Amino acid sequence: MSMLKIPVRAEDHVQGDDNAECTLVEYGDYQCPHCGRAYPIVKRVQKHFGKRLRFVFRNFPLNEIHPQAESAAETAEFASTQNKYWEMHDALFENQSRFSPSFFPELAQKLGLDPAALKDALAKEEFKAHVRSDFMSGARSGVNGTPTFFINGQRLDGPWDYEDLVDAIGGALAAA
C-alpha cells in the first residue's frame, strides 16, 4: 500500500476547507482519457461530501503518450497566477478533444486571460518546474499512471468509479 510522500502544501491547488475531515489528492494528466472520465466523478464526489472533503489536484503529465499534456498543465499553472486555476482545470477537462498548441491561448482568452502572455509563458517554460515538481512528488509516492488517487494520504488501489470513491472516502471518514 503506497502512501502520499509529499503532504499537501501551500503551492498545491486545493478546493474545499483546509480543515476538512478527508483529503482526496488526484495525480492527473489533462490529456488522459481516463482522467477525463474521472473528472465528472470527482465533481459528484465533492458535491456528495461537501465541506467534509478537500480536493487537491497535482499534475502528472504522461508526455510519452499524451503530447499536449505538459502544455495543458502549464496552461493551468499560468491561469493560477491570475486566480483562474480551477476554471482552467475544468475547461481543459471539458475540452480534451480540442487540445493543440493554438487551442490553449484560445481557451485563455475565453477565460479573460491574456493569450499572448500564455504563449510567452509556454515558450519560456515558466511553469515547467512546478509541473515537474508535482510529477516527481507523484513518482516518489508510487504513481505510475493516471488518474491516481490518495485518500487521507493512502493510495486508492482499487477502482475509482463514483460508488467506489464514495465508499473509500466514507471509510476514511469513519476511521477519522
N, C-alpha and C positions, 0 to 999 in steps of 0.2 A: 504494500500500500504506500503510495507516494504522498509526500507532504509538500505543501507550498513552502519553498525555501526562502523566498523574499516576501515578508509580510506586506500588507497594504501600506503604501507610503504616500507622501504628500504629492508626488508627481503622477500618481495614478488618476484615472478618470473614474469617478465614483458617482453613482446615483443612489440616493437614499441616505438615511440617517447614519452618521458615524457611530452611533451607539446602538444600532440595530442588533437584535439578538443573533442574527445569522448573516454571514457574508458569503456571497456567491461570486467567485472570480472566474471569468472566462478568458482563456487564451484563444484568440480567433484571428482569422485571415479574411479580409473583406471580399476576396475573390473566391473563396472556398464555397462550393455549393452546399456543403453540409452546414457551414456557419450561416449561410443564407436561410436554410431550413430551421436552424436553431433560433434565429433572430426573433420571429414572432412568438416562439415558445417561451423564450426568456421574458418577453414583454408580458405574456399572460401570467407567468410565474410571479413577476414583480407585482402585477395587479392583485394576484391572489393573496400574497403575503403582506402587501402594503408596507407599513412602517417597520415591520419586523425583519425586513430583508434589505440588505445593502448589496448593490451590484457593482462590480469592478470589471472593466474591460481592458485587457492587455493585448498588445499587438504580437502576432506570431505569424508573419507572412511567410508562406511556403513558396519562395521565389522560383524554385525549380519547376514547379507545376502551375503556378499562378503568376505569370509575368507582370501583371499590373498590381499585385498585392502590396508590394513595398510602396509604390506611388500612392496607392489608396490610403495606406496607413499614414504616410507623411502628409497627405492632404487633410486627414482627420486631425493630426497634430497641429498643422497650420491653423485650422479652424479653432482649435482650443486656445490659441493665443488671443482670439477675439471673442471668447466665451460662446463659441458655437460648436463645441466638440460634439455634444450629443445630437444636435441637429444634423451635423455632417455624418456622424456614425450611422444614424438612421437612414439618411439619404443614400449613403453608399450601399447599405444592405438592400434598400428598396430599389436600387438601380444597377445591381450587379451585372446584368446582361449588357449594359451600355459602356462598360469600362474601356477607356482608351486614353492616350495622353491628352487629347483635346477635350475629353469629357470632364475631367477634374476641374479645369478652370470654368467651364460652363456651369457646373454644379456650384462652385464657389460663388459665382455671380448670382445664381438663383437664391443663395443664402445671404446675399448682401455683403459678400466678401470681395476683395479686390483680386480679380483673376490674374492680372499681371504680377501682382505680388506673390501669388501662389506659384505661378510659372517660375519666377525668380527663385523662390524658396526651394522648389523641386530641383531646379538646375544646380543650385548651390548645395543641395542635400542638407539643408539646415536642420531637418528633423530626423535625419538618419540615425544619429546617436541615440535619440530617445527610443526609436523603434527597435534598434539593435539591443538596447538595454532591456526592454520588455522581452524580446526574443530570448536573450541569454538567461533572464530570470526564469523563463519557462523551461528552457533546456535544463537548467540546474534543478528544476522541480520534476523532471522526468516527462515533460511534454514532448511528444513526438508526432502529433497530428492535431488537426483542428476539426471541431472545437474540442477543447479540453476544459473541464470544469473542476473547480475546487470548492467544497462546501466547508466553511469554517476551517480552512487550511488542509483539508483531506481530499485527495483526488477522487472524483467520482469515476469508477472504473466500469460502471455498467451503462445501460442505455440512458439517453438524455431526452426522451420524449417528455411531454408535459406531465403525465402521471408519475413517471419515474423521478423527475426533478422535484415534483411536489412531495412525493413520499420521502425522498432523501433529505430534503430541507426540513420537512416535518419531523423526521427522525432526529436531525441535528438540533432542532428547536426543543424537542422533548428531552434531549440529553443535556441541554444547556442549563 
